Amino acid sequence: MIYKVTTDFTVETINETVNLKEGQKVRLSKEEAIPLIQDGLIQPIGKAAFRIYSEILQAYLWVVDTDEDMHSLRAKGVTGAIYTHHEIKELKKLSKEDLKEIHKVKEVFPESTVEEINNHADR
């Protein structure tokens, strides 16, 4: 499948070190792509949905590109927590405990979305 690089990063291959730039397109296997999607470094081009297991959350969740993709999965009867690429990018700012709390909300309110994360030192 083909993915778009969302943030510049460097990857080690068997033969060389490769610098990937934002906006660049790469072809990867699902196994190669999932950790990079989780880290917010790439996103699928076209319609794609990934069901992954989160060690932090100790739960399965879905990762899609857009809200439209999320609604499409819901229309197909998917009931688990679904996160968009934008949400994953925002959630990277949180602690493990905060991630678990957000996930609980997503499970109870399946149509909920993460719009913005504001970290406040006075919490």
Buried (B, 14 or more C-beta within 10 A) or exposed (E): BEBBBBEEBEEEEEEEEEEBEEEEEBEBEEEBBBEBBBBBBBBBEEEBBBEBEBEEBEBEBBBBBEBEBBEBBBEEEBEEBBBBBBBBBBBEEBEEEBBBEBBEEBBEEBEBBBEEBEEEEEE
